[in-house]
Every structure is written in structure tokens, then in C-alpha cells.
Amino acid sequence: MRTIPSVLGEDQAAFLVRQRVARLATSDGMGKPHAVPVCFALARASIFIALDEKPKDVPVSRLKRVRNILQNPDVALIADRYTEDWNLLAFVMVRGRAELLDPGTEEHTAAVRLLRGKYHQYEAMRIEENPVIAIRPESAASWGALEEPETSGPRVLDTIHGRRSVRRYLQKGVPEDLVERVLEAARWAPSPHGRQPWRFAVLTKEATKERLARAMGEEWRANLEMDGQSMEIVEKRLEGSRRRLLDAPVLVLICLYLEDLDAYPDAERQRGETTMAVQSLGAAAQNALLTAYDSGLDAGWMCAPLFCPEKVVEALGLEPSLVPHALLTLGYADGDPPKRRSRKAIDELVVYRD
Ligand SMILES: Cc1cc2nc3c(=O)[nH]c(=O)nc-3n(C[C@H](O)[C@H](O)[C@H](O)COP(=O)(O)O)c2cc1C
């Protein structure tokens, strides 16, 4: 079933749902126009606009747009794309009648949920205490290149192509806000049932990194010896790994956290649940890696914690419910990584079945 107002064409709806801001035009009883930028959410047969806390000096009932709607419910909402490349200009305008939804009603609750789903900033605002504007669209008009311009694809693809694993860093500190940005990206990864089955430990102090390196080193030494490696090779590899941990300005340990997942009576479904959690940990890691690269940082991935999770938990004093899986190193690359990077051709990876 279509979840968008039926007066909108497919292209118009697709354009509108990707826009983060629109302009709401209202007019008073005398026909005097008034237009303001608004955040909005599109739903079955309606467009919702929150009355949030931004205008602190006026109660929401005194807002001009609210008073106008009470006097004259005819409104227009326009969302547009402007770029210097005028081939990409576009807009969609919706005309309709607006009403105010009172807090506590079913539709108001649904609208607040929708708006918070689109704008995470609303999670920290008490928008549920204010009325929500609901526009019931009656007609729609549009112009220009409604389809997504190609430039928004390649921007992401440029980051994907540019990112590479870095294993040697400059001794240049990483600003805290960049680390926070990387964690923020990880936080927004998709996850099974939205449970976010991962937690992050950020390590920056030399002594902490040393403790981690020692704990993982012991395990690795035992494994390398079991593989029959010579003492010389074992020592060389261990020192290399220790240096990698100590030289990276920031380490982010990504741990699996299974406590919030669904519980099933049968082992097979439970295994599926755990696999999904691990898949989503990979998504969180990739979000972090791409955002690091996009923010001018470099990053690398070390799998060592996966092979000695209890030792890592003990060395870092973490909750026993955490299962360390991946260690991301963050910093500024000490030169381009020497390793050749290549990928299999696309036709080796993909089959099409009509
Ligand atoms: C699950 C996983 C584990 C990895 N573990 C390590 C590791 O322990 N040490 C390492 O140097 N690189 C590790 N990597 C990085 C890969 O070697 C690297 O992504 C791959 O060689 C491709 O190179 P690129 O990232 O520069 O494109 C790991 C990557 C993934 C996805």
C-alpha cells in the first residue's frame, strides 16, 4: 500500500521524502502571506510538521504559522533543490489544508514517532507536548530534475574508493570531535531489530594500549608457536603488532553485545540472531571507517581481539557481557600504505537472474 499522499506522483514523492527541509507558506485572514523553513515528515495522506522548542520567546500557540492556520487552513509546502548546475534544479510544491493535531491523539503520537525517526535531533526535544501541524495534500506541482542527481552517488563512492587500511601512523594527535564523529557514524549503523548489538571502547592512553598489546601478544605467541613458527619470526611479528597498537593515536575496540537480542527456544534461530548481530557489527565498523576517511583521518582494522576476547575484557576491565571483535586504529597515515589494493572484477562477484 502506498504510504504517501495519493495526490503526489511517484517522482514527486521520491523527491519529497529525500528532502530534509521545506518551506511552509501560510496566510492570515486578510490574505497576508507568511513563509518559514520547516522540517517535515511524509506519511499516509499527510505531511507532518512539529512545533518544536526553537522559538523560545513565543509559546507555540502564538506562532504566526499557527495563528494563520487557525484563521485560514489553506497552505502550501515547497521543497526544492538548488545547485550551481542548473540542469539539476527541481522543486515539488504541495497545496492542501492544514490542521493542528492535539497531543495525546493516536495520529499525533504516530506523527511524533515519524518526525523523530527522520530527525534524530527531535529525540532530545519534547515535541510530543506541542500540537503537530498536519497538512492534508489536495494537489501537487513540480518542476525540474526530480530524480536524485548522480553527484550524490559518487560522493559516497569517492569515499569508498579512497578509504584504505592504514597500518603506520604519524605521531599527530586526533581531535576528540573527530573521534566522536566516527563513533556517531558507527552508532547509526543498521542492526537487527534496531537493537544496536555493539559497544565501543576508546583507548588513547599509552599504558592502556600497552596492557591490551600484552594481553593479545601472549595469545598470539601461543598460536604462532602452535603453528610451528621459528622464535625469530614469532618475536618479529609480535613486536610489529605491539608497535602498531602503541603507535596508533586512537584505538576503537568494537565489542559484540548480545544481551538485547531476541531469545528463541531453538538453537538455529538463536544462531541466526547472533549472526545478524555480527553482520551489523561489520556495518558499524564500515560506517566508522568511511567516516574516518571522509573526515581526513585514516584507519585500519585488526582482528586480533576476536581470538582472545576474554583476555581483552580482563586487560581493559570491561563488562563480561562484551565480546571484543574488532580493533580499529585511527590516526593520520604515515605515507601511503605500500600494500597493493585491488578488487575482483564486478562480474566475478555478481550474477543477475531475471
Ligand atoms: C574482518 C576483517 C578483519 C581484518 N583484520 C585485519 C588484521 O588483523 N590486520 C590487518 O592488517 N588488516 C586487517 N583487515 C584489513 C584487510 O586486510 C584489508 O581491508 C584488505 O586487505 C583490503 O585492503 P584495504 O582495506 O586497504 O582496501 C581486516 C579486515 C576485515 C574486514
The ligand as an SDF file (V2000), in Angstrom:
LIG
                    3D

 31 33  0  0  0  0  0  0  0  0999 V2000
   37.0450   -8.6710    9.3880 C   0  0  0  0  0  0  0  0  0  0  0  0
   38.3400   -8.0450    8.9700 C   0  0  0  0  0  0  0  0  0  0  0  0
   39.4920   -8.3320    9.6820 C   0  0  0  0  0  0  0  0  0  0  0  0
   40.6990   -7.7250    9.3470 C   0  0  0  0  0  0  0  0  0  0  0  0
   41.8030   -7.9630   10.1120 N   0  0  0  0  0  0  0  0  0  0  0  0
   42.9660   -7.3560    9.8130 C   0  0  0  0  0  0  0  0  0  0  0  0
   44.1140   -7.5420   10.6500 C   0  0  0  0  0  0  0  0  0  0  0  0
   44.0600   -8.2400   11.6510 O   0  0  0  0  0  0  0  0  0  0  0  0
   45.2550   -6.9370   10.3010 N   0  0  0  0  0  0  0  0  0  0  0  0
   45.3440   -6.1220    9.2000 C   0  0  0  0  0  0  0  0  0  0  0  0
   46.4260   -5.5760    8.9280 O   0  0  0  0  0  0  0  0  0  0  0  0
   44.2730   -5.8870    8.4060 N   0  0  0  0  0  0  0  0  0  0  0  0
   43.0900   -6.4930    8.6890 C   0  0  0  0  0  0  0  0  0  0  0  0
   41.9780   -6.2540    7.9110 N   0  0  0  0  0  0  0  0  0  0  0  0
   42.0900   -5.3280    6.7680 C   0  0  0  0  0  0  0  0  0  0  0  0
   42.1940   -6.0720    5.4340 C   0  0  0  0  0  0  0  0  0  0  0  0
   43.4330   -6.7230    5.3160 O   0  0  0  0  0  0  0  0  0  0  0  0
   42.0080   -5.0310    4.3280 C   0  0  0  0  0  0  0  0  0  0  0  0
   40.7430   -4.4550    4.4480 O   0  0  0  0  0  0  0  0  0  0  0  0
   42.1450   -5.6720    2.9560 C   0  0  0  0  0  0  0  0  0  0  0  0
   43.4530   -6.1380    2.7490 O   0  0  0  0  0  0  0  0  0  0  0  0
   41.7890   -4.6810    1.8310 C   0  0  0  0  0  0  0  0  0  0  0  0
   42.6230   -3.5580    1.8880 O   0  0  0  0  0  0  0  0  0  0  0  0
   42.0120   -2.0930    2.0720 P   0  0  0  0  0  0  0  0  0  0  0  0
   41.2430   -2.0570    3.3590 O   0  0  0  0  0  0  0  0  0  0  0  0
   43.2260   -1.1940    2.1080 O   0  0  0  0  0  0  0  0  0  0  0  0
   41.1390   -1.8240    0.9020 O   0  0  0  0  0  0  0  0  0  0  0  0
   40.7750   -6.8470    8.2450 C   0  0  0  0  0  0  0  0  0  0  0  0
   39.6110   -6.5760    7.5260 C   0  0  0  0  0  0  0  0  0  0  0  0
   38.3920   -7.1480    7.8880 C   0  0  0  0  0  0  0  0  0  0  0  0
   37.1450   -6.7850    7.1410 C   0  0  0  0  0  0  0  0  0  0  0  0
  1  2  1  0
  2  3  1  0
  2 30  2  0
  3  4  2  0
  4  5  1  0
  4 28  1  0
  5  6  2  0
  6  7  1  0
  6 13  1  0
  7  8  2  0
  7  9  1  0
  9 10  1  0
 10 11  2  0
 10 12  1  0
 12 13  2  0
 13 14  1  0
 14 15  1  0
 14 28  1  0
 15 16  1  0
 16 17  1  0
 16 18  1  0
 18 19  1  0
 18 20  1  0
 20 21  1  0
 20 22  1  0
 22 23  1  0
 23 24  1  0
 24 25  2  0
 24 26  1  0
 24 27  1  0
 28 29  2  0
 29 30  1  0
 30 31  1  0
M  END
$$$$
